[in-house]
């Protein structure tokens, strides 16, 4: 039985409010058996936690998205560690650097990122990194902080350059593939993923955003990660079932607390 994991979605976002039960059901019908819903503001943690408690296939992560690093109340490593006591909180983040929309808050973003890295080290939970138009600073921080003390990490919705991908892989991190790889203008990104070892690849939707072709521009949802996995299989030269199995094993290795049990039988 094929099992696919959507390693990054936002089920607490209002786009899913009216029909979340149907969304989770469609995911199950598409063989998506684990979803990690990402809380981007600790002030919204109750929403993500409630969804994870309501639906067996759903786990959650908590962090401060770089867009909110300057506008939201700052979070401490101790607070993140406390949140991580919940049995279904499986990762720290998302956190990171985004200079595309919020370059004026670089300092706040960097400070927030360091707090999340410390929480990842202390909990042993993987770090979920968002990086956009910030390759140089992101690479410098990840490399220097990893020398200060190791931590595990996934570069979520990867759309950066090959140099950051190589650095992340050298540090033992994982690279997550989103619906962007199905876009016609994303050949450079597809080329990067062809060179990524398949045992370091995860798949995700980042829903409700970035719906893969042929649904680009529509609301994305976890069921559509099957389309991402189909494209990933082609890029890696694998059958769809084999690629799904490998990426699920990768998820289980990195997100050990949210490990997807093997199918019965």
C-alpha positions in Angstrom: 0.0 0.0 0.0 1.3 3.4 -1.0 1.6 5.9 1.9 2.5 9.5 1.3 3.4 12.2 3.8 2.6 15.9 3.5 5.4 17.2 5.6 4.2 20.8 5.6 0.7 22.3 5.4 -1.3 25.0 7.2 -4.6 23.4 8.1 -5.3 26.1 10.7 -5.5 28.8 8.0 -9.0 30.2 7.3 -9.1 28.7 3.7 -9.7 25.4 5.3 -12.3 26.4 7.9 -15.5 25.5 6.1 -14.5 22.0 4.9 -11.6 20.7 6.9 -13.2 17.3 7.4 -13.5 16.9 3.7 -9.9 18.0 3.2 -8.6 15.4 5.5 -10.9 12.7 4.0 -9.6 13.6 0.4 -6.0 13.3 1.7 -6.8 9.8 3.0 -8.3 8.8 -0.3 -5.1 10.0 -2.0 -3.0 7.8 0.3 -1.7 10.8 2.3 -1.6 9.2 5.7 0.4 11.8 7.7 0.1 15.6 7.6 2.2 18.1 9.6 0.2 21.3 10.1 2.5 24.3 10.8 1.6 27.0 13.2 3.3 30.2 12.1 2.4 32.3 15.2 2.6 30.9 18.7 -0.5 33.0 19.5 -2.4 30.6 17.2 -1.1 27.4 18.7 -4.5 26.4 20.1 -5.9 26.1 16.6 -3.1 23.8 15.3 -3.1 21.8 18.5 -6.9 21.3 18.3 -6.8 20.1 14.6 -4.0 17.7 15.5 -6.0 16.3 18.4 -9.1 16.0 16.2 -7.6 14.1 13.3 -5.4 11.0 13.8 -3.2 11.6 10.7 -2.3 15.2 11.7 0.6 16.3 13.7 1.8 19.9 14.3 4.8 22.2 14.6 5.1 25.6 16.2 7.3 28.6 15.3 7.4 32.2 14.3 7.4 32.6 10.5 10.0 35.2 9.4 7.2 37.4 8.2 6.1 37.9 11.8 9.4 38.0 13.5 9.1 41.7 14.2 5.3 42.1 14.6 4.5 39.1 16.8 5.6 38.8 20.5 9.0 37.3 20.6 9.1 33.6 21.6 11.8 32.1 23.8 13.5 28.7 23.5 11.9 27.8 26.8 8.4 28.5 25.5 9.0 26.3 22.4 10.4 23.6 24.6 7.2 23.7 26.7 5.0 23.6 23.6 7.0 20.5 22.5 5.7 18.5 25.5 2.5 17.9 23.6 2.7 14.4 22.1 1.7 15.5 18.6 4.1 18.5 18.3 6.8 17.0 16.1 9.0 19.9 15.0 10.2 23.4 15.7 9.2 26.1 13.1 8.7 27.2 10.7 11.4 29.8 11.1 14.0 31.3 8.9 14.8 34.3 6.7 12.7 36.0 4.1 14.2 39.0 2.4 11.6 39.0 -0.5 8.8 40.7 1.5 10.3 41.6 4.8 14.0 42.5 4.3 13.6 45.5 6.6 13.3 43.1 9.6 16.5 41.2 8.9 17.8 41.6 12.4 14.6 40.4 14.1 14.4 37.4 11.7 18.0 36.4 12.6 17.4 36.7 16.3 14.2 34.6 16.0 16.0 32.0 13.9 18.7 31.6 16.6 16.0 31.0 19.3 14.4 28.3 17.2 17.8 26.6 16.5 18.4 26.5 20.3 15.0 24.9 20.9 15.7 22.3 18.2 18.9 21.4 19.8 17.4 21.1 23.3 14.3 19.1 22.3 15.9 17.0 19.6 13.0 17.9 17.3 13.8 18.8 13.7 14.0 22.5 12.6 11.7 23.6 9.7 13.5 26.3 7.7 11.9 28.9 5.4 14.4 30.7 3.2 13.6 33.2 0.5 16.1 35.6 -1.2 18.4 35.1 1.8 20.8 32.3 0.7 24.0 33.8 1.8 22.9 34.8 5.3 21.0 31.5 5.7 23.9 29.4 4.8 26.3 31.3 7.1 23.9 31.0 10.1 23.1 27.3 9.6 26.8 26.4 9.1 28.1 28.4 12.1 25.3 27.3 14.4 25.7 23.6 13.4 29.4 23.9 14.4 28.2 25.2 17.8 26.0 22.2 18.3 24.3 19.8 15.9 20.6 19.9 15.1 18.4 18.2 12.5 16.6 20.3 9.8 14.5 20.4 6.7 14.7 23.1 4.1 11.0 23.5 3.6 9.5 24.3 0.2 13.0 24.6 -1.3 13.3 27.1 -4.1 16.8 28.5 -3.4 20.0 28.0 -5.4 22.2 25.0 -5.7 24.9 26.4 -3.3 22.4 26.5 -0.4 21.2 23.0 -1.3 24.7 21.6 -1.3 25.5 23.3 2.1 22.3 21.9 3.6 23.1 18.4 2.4 26.7 18.7 3.7 25.2 19.4 7.1 23.0 16.3 7.0 19.8 18.2 6.4 16.8 17.3 4.2 15.3 19.2 1.2 11.6 19.4 0.8 9.9 19.4 -2.6 6.7 21.3 -3.2 4.3 21.9 -6.1 6.8 24.5 -7.5 8.6 21.6 -9.2 5.6 21.1 -11.5 5.6 24.7 -12.7 6.7 25.2 -16.3 9.3 27.9 -15.4 10.9 25.8 -12.6 13.5 23.8 -14.7 16.4 25.2 -12.6 14.7 23.9 -9.4 14.0 20.5 -11.1 17.7 20.3 -12.0 18.7 20.8 -8.4 16.3 18.1 -7.2 17.7 15.7 -9.8 21.1 16.0 -8.0 19.7 15.6 -4.4 20.1 12.1 -3.0 16.7 10.5 -2.8 17.2 9.6 0.8 17.3 13.3 1.7 14.0 14.4 0.0 10.7 15.1 1.6 7.5 16.1 -0.1 4.9 18.8 0.9 2.1 21.0 -0.3 2.6 24.2 1.8 -1.2 24.3 1.3 -3.3 26.3 1.0 -0.6 27.9 -1.3 1.4 26.6 -4.3 -1.0 24.1 -5.8 0.8 22.0 -8.3 0.0 21.9 -12.0 -2.6 21.5 -13.3 -4.3 23.2 -10.3 -1.9 26.2 -10.1 -3.7 29.2 -8.8 -6.3 27.3 -7.0 -6.5 26.4 -3.3 -3.9 23.7 -2.5 -4.6 20.9 0.0 -2.8 17.9 1.3 -4.3 15.4 -1.2 -2.4 17.3 -3.9 1.0 16.2 -2.5 0.4 13.0 -4.5 1.0 15.1 -7.6 4.2 16.5 -6.1 5.3 12.9 -5.4 4.5 11.8 -8.9 6.7 14.6 -10.3 9.4 13.7 -7.8 9.4 10.1 -8.9 10.1 11.2 -12.5 12.9 13.5 -11.4 14.6 10.7 -9.4 14.0 8.0 -12.0 11.8 5.9 -9.6 8.4 4.4 -9.7 5.7 6.3 -7.9 5.3 3.7 -5.2 9.1 3.4 -4.6 9.4 7.2 -4.4 6.5 7.4 -1.9 8.1 4.7 0.2 11.5 6.4 0.2 10.2 9.8 1.1 8.0 8.3 3.8 11.0 6.6 5.3 12.9 9.9 5.2 10.1 11.6 7.0 10.0 8.9 9.7 13.8 9.2 10.2 13.7 13.0 10.5 10.3 13.5 12.2 10.7 10.5 14.5 8.1 11.8 17.0 5.5 11.9 14.2 6.5 8.6 12.6 4.0 7.0 10.3 3.3 3.4 11.3 3.8 0.8 8.6 0.5 -0.2 6.9 -1.3 -3.2 8.4 -0.7 -6.5 6.5 
